[in-house]
Amino acid sequence: MRITVVAIGSRGDVEPLVALAGALDRAGHRVRIGTAPDFAGMVEGAGLDFVRVGPSAREVLSDSEGRKMISGAGGVGAQAIRLRRLLEPVAEGLANDLCNAVDDAEALLFTPLVNVGDVTEQLGVPSMLVSLWPKNRTSAFPAVGFPEAPLLGGPYNRLTHVLLEQLAWRPFQRQGNRIRHTFGQLPLRWNTPLGYAHKRRQSVLYGFSESVVPRPPDWGPWLHMAGYWFNEPAPSWSPPADLVRFLDAGEPPVVITFGSMASWDPTRLARVASEALARSGRRGVLVGGFDRAELDDDRICYVPEIPYHWLLPRAAAVVHHGGAGTTAATLRAGVPSVIVPFFGDQPFWARRVVELGAGTKPIRGLSAAKLTAAIRQATSDPGIAANAARVGRRLRAEDGLSHAVNVVERHFEQFAYS
């Protein structure tokens, strides 16, 4: 089967999809990945075909609107407005890229941050939504980006999902209807794609574990929680020699990584991280995006990027932004988390880590003093360490990729491909 995987987002959003695509490739399917040019090396390094979809993710997030979005200011409504402002200038090019990526595909997997349904509907390509965070309606918990309200209970939780469907669709509505008008054969869409999918009970493949997010009792069997998907380093990969020497020279370090969020203010984040490490008396490995001029300290080792599968099990704790991919990697490593959520699904994962007992309370309003206190707690609390280790053992015993491949193959079998 010829499968196109369209993955839009940050590195943490794309890397699990590369792992899934690799597993599908090993299962005998012909797979290509459509994503931002930033990740061409990752895709091709995994032995998969790359096709460009959309602009550089790094450039988009470094834009003034991108930095405002990363800041998380203003709540869900403000974030939707910023997302629309980011996408409208690139909407036409993105639509053309999508058409090119889907060309001659027999099946399509796509992530939530791309309005690909209008293209596949016209081209007649069967598709399946793939998500790294909960998208479907439930009474079990509020939608990502919304606060918890225990006194309001299930009705409030379910309402937040309906509201998020509307807010998340608005940035794509104009682009999607432009595509439908251009093709000339599709009526304009006024209902949200997720609302339509909910009524039709369309299948969704989720890339997270029931060990971390218990399955909501009101989710139907067409919503598949496959487990996590991890991209292992190539057999030929070896870690940087200076990092190995640093790790061997002392106690396990605190790893600090904010992924794409570091573009918000790399100088300030570097200063806060450096000061917190000094105050807490810990060594640190800082990964990607920091202003290196602020890291002139022999207790700190900086690396532009590193496979988390190799580094995180060697850490005393991990300070991160709570992105789905980084949270999964930290939980799998079995080490405590200190989460500094910025926006989107990050507060949701921060809450889940606290509920699992595998990390400290999330930090709001980052400062050196707050980060120092959290690092001290994460590296000294035996309860947090034990809970993190327990979750890690459970996740390492799971095989999310095999489960996901089975779900994908069963889903597309109904379309009778040979």
N, C-alpha and C positions, 0 to 999 in steps of 0.2 A: 504494500500500500504506500502511495506517495503522500506523505504527511508534511504540511507546513505548520510550524509553530511560530506564532507571532507573540513576542514578549517585549512589552514596553515598560520602562521604569528605570530604577537605579540598578546597580550591579547586584544588590541583594534580591531584587525582583527577577532578574534575568538568570542568574546562575543556577537556581533550582530547575528552571526550564531547560537549560542546557543539559543538566544531569538527566532529566526525563527524556529529552530528545536522544541523548546517547543510549539510554536503555532501550528505546524504541528501535534505534538503529541496530543495536546488537540483537534485537528480536527479529531482524530480517526486513524491516521497513526502510524505505528511502525517505530520509528526513532532512529538511532544511529549516533554518531558523531565520526569521525576519526580526531584526532588532536594530537598535541605534548603532552607528558606526563605532562608538566607543568600545563595543564588545565584539567586534569582528575577530580580534585575536583570540579571545576566549572560545568563540564558536569554532573557528578553524583549528585551534589547538586541540579541540576535542574530536577532530576528524569529521566535522559536520559542515555542510554547505551553508554559507552565509549570504543573506540578501538584505540590503539596507531597507529599513523602515523607520522613517522619521529623522529628525535632526539629532545632533549630539546631545545626549542626556546631560553631560557635564556643562555644556554651554547653556542649556535651558535652565538648569538649577543655579548657575552662576549669574544669570540675568537678575535685574533688580526685583522683578516680580517673583522669580524663583527663590531669591533669598527671603523675600517677605513670606512666601508660602512655607519655607523651611522653618521660619521663626514660630509658626503656629499661632500667630496673633489673630484674634478676631473670631475664632470658632469655626464651625463647619461651613456656615454660609459664606463667610469671608474667604475661606479656602476655595470654595467652588467658584467664586468670582475670579480669584487669582488664577485658578486652573484654566478658566475660559480665556483669560487674557494671554496666558502662555500658549494656548493651543490655537487660537484663531489665526495668528499670523502664519502658522505652519500647516493649517488644516488641509489646504489643497494639495500641497506636496505630500502630506501624510496619506491622503486618499489615493493618490497615484501610486505611492510606494506599496500600499496595501494591495491594490489591484495586481501589481507586478509580483508581489510575494505569493499571492494566492493562485496565480496563473498555473495551470495544469495540475494543481493539487487535487487529490481525491478525498482528502480529509484535512480539517483545520482545527488546531488547538490555539486558543487565544486568551490573553490575560485581560483583567477588567479595565486597564487603563488605555484601551483602544476600542473604538467603535467599529468593529469589523463585521458585525452582523449584517449591515446594509450591503456590503460588498458581496458576502457569501450568499445572501438571499438572491441577489441578481444573478450571480454566476452559478447558482445551484450546487454549491459545495457544502456538504454536511459539516457541521462544526460542533465544538464543545468548549464551553467556558472552563478555564483553569484558573484557580485563585489560591493565593497563599494566605488569605485571611477570610473569615466568614462573611459571605455576601447575602445569603438567603435569609428570608424573614424567620424570626423565631421569638418566642416569649422568654427564652432562657437567659438572654443577656442583651444589652443595648447594642446598636450598630456601632461600628468603629467611629471614633470621633465624638460620640455622645457620652455624657457622664452617666454613671450609675444612679438610679433612683429607687432604692429598695422599697420605699413606702408606696410607690406607684405600681411596682410589680410588672407582671407580664404584659398587660395592655400598653404600658409605656414603652417597654422594650420593643414590642412589635411595631408600634407607631414609629419609633426611631428608624427602623429599617425601611419603612415606606418613605419617610422623609429623606433618608439618605439616597434612596433610589432616584428621587426627583433631583436632589442637589447634584448627585454625581453625573446624572444624564445631561443636565443643562449645558455644560461645557461642550458636549458632543452633539447636541440636538441640531444646531445650525449646520455643522459639518455633515452629519448623517443625512439630513434632508436635502442638502446640496448634492450629495452622491445619488440619492434616490431620484432627484429631479434630472440630474445629468444623464442617468441611464434611461429616464423617460418611461419606464415601465412599472415603477413602484409607487404606490400612494405614499404621501407624506406620513411620517410617524408622529403620533401625538401622545401615545402611551410610552412609558419607559421600557427599554428592552428587558430589564430585570422583572418589571411588573408583568410583561407579556410572557416571559419565561416561567414566572411563578404560576401563572394560570395554566400554561401548557405542560407544567411539570417537566421542564427540560433538564437534562442531566448536567451536573456540575462536578468537576473533579477538583478536590481540595488537597493541597500539598501540605497538610499538617496532621499531627497525630492526635488520636483520641486520648492519649496519655496526657496531653497538654490541654486540649479543649474537649471536655466530655461531649459526646454527641448529644445535641439538643433532642429531647424526646418528640418534638413536633416536626422534625425533619423527616421527609420521606425517603424511601430506598433509592430514589434517583439522584440523591445527593451523596457523593462518594468521598469519604474521608480516608485517603489512601495512606497517610503517613508522610514523613518528610523525605525530600529528595536531595541527596548530597553529591556533589561533584568531587570525586577523589583526585588527588594529584596524579599526573602521569608517572609511570614507573621510572622514567628518566629524570624526574624532577629531584633537585637537591636543595636544601635550605641555604641561604647566604651564610658564608663562613663567619662573618662578623657577628651575626645573630646567634649562631651556635656558640661562639666563644662567650658572648654576653650571657646566654642562658646557663652555661656551664660554670660561670664565675661566681654565682651566688644563689640565693634563695629564689624560688619561683616568683616571677614578676607579676605585676598587675598589667594586663593588656588593656589599652585604651584605644577604641576605634569608633568613630562616628560615621564611617562610610561617606556617602555623598553629602550628608548633613554638614560635614566639616567645611563645605564651601560657604556656609552662612557667615562665618567669621573665623578663618583659620588661625589668625594671630591671637585672638582672645582665647580660643579653645586651647591653643598650645600653652599659653601663659597659665590658664587655670589648671590644666593637667599637670604641668611641671611643678607648680606651687603645691598642689594637693599631694603629689608624690613625695615632695620634700618634707612637707608637714607630717605625713603619715609614716615617714621613714621607709618607704617601699621603693623598690626598683620598678621600672616600667618599660614596656614595649609599646610604642605608639605606631599605629598602622594608618598610613595614607591621609592626605589632606591637611595636615598640620603645617604651620609655618615653622620650618626647620631652624630659622634664625633664633627662635625662642627656646630651642631645645639643646642648648650648649651645656650639657650636664652628663657626667660619666655614669650616672645612675639611670640614664634613659638611652634606649636604643630605638632608632626610627627606621621603619621599613615602609616603602611605598605601597606594597601589597604582599600578601603571604597567604597560602592556603590555611584557612581556619582549622581544618581537620588536623593539620600538623601542629599548629601553634597553640591553640586554646587548651588542650589537655595539659600543657606545660605551664599554665597560668595559675596564680593563686586566686585571681578573680578577674572578671572582664567588665570594664566600663564601656557601655555602648548605648546606642540611640533607641534600641528596641525595635528595629526593623525585623520583619518576619524571618529573613534569612539568617541574620546575625543572632537573633534570639534562638533560633533552632540550633545553630552550630554551638552556641554556648551551653544550651541545655544538654545537647548530645555529649559534649565534652565533660559534663558533670561537675562544672565549676560554678561558684556563685556569680550572680549578675548584679551590677549596679547600673540601672537604666536611667538615662536622661532623655525622655521622649520629647520629640519636637512636634510632629503633626501626624495626621493620617491614622494608620493602624497602630502606631507605636505606643500610645497610651493603653490600648487594648492588651498588647503583649506584656507591657509593664505590669498591668493588673494581674494577668495570668501568672506571671513569674512570682509575684508576691503571694498569690493564693496557693501556689505550689510550695511555698516556703523556700524557694530556691534563690532568693535575692532580697536586697534591701528595698525599702519603699522608694518609689521613683522620685527623682529630683526634679523639682519645678523651680525655675529661676536659678540656673546654674551659677555657683560661686565656688571659689577655692575652699571656703570653710565647709560648705555643704558636701562637696566632693570628698574632702578629707575625712569627715565623719563617716560617710558611707563606705569609703575604702576600709577604714579601720573596722567597721562592723562586719563587712563582707569577708575580711581576712581573719577574723577572730571568733566569729559566732559559730560554735560547733553544730548548732541546729541547722543553720543555713547550709553549711558544708555537707552535712549528712543528707539533707533533702535534695540538694543539687546532685550529689553522687547517685542517689536512688533514681532520680529522674533520668540521669545519664545512662545508667545500666539498662533501664527499660527501653529507652530510645535506640540504644546500640543493638538491642536484640530484635528490633523491627526491620522489616524490609519494605519500605515504602515504595521503592522503585518497581519491584516486581508486582506489587498490588496495583500500582498505577497503570503499568503496561497491560495487565489483565483487564482493567476497567476500560481503557481506551479501545482495546481490540474488541471487547464485547459490545461496546457502544456503536462502533462503526460497522460491525458485522450486519446490523439490521439494514444497512444500505447496499448489501449484497455485492461487495467488491471481491474479486477473485485474486 
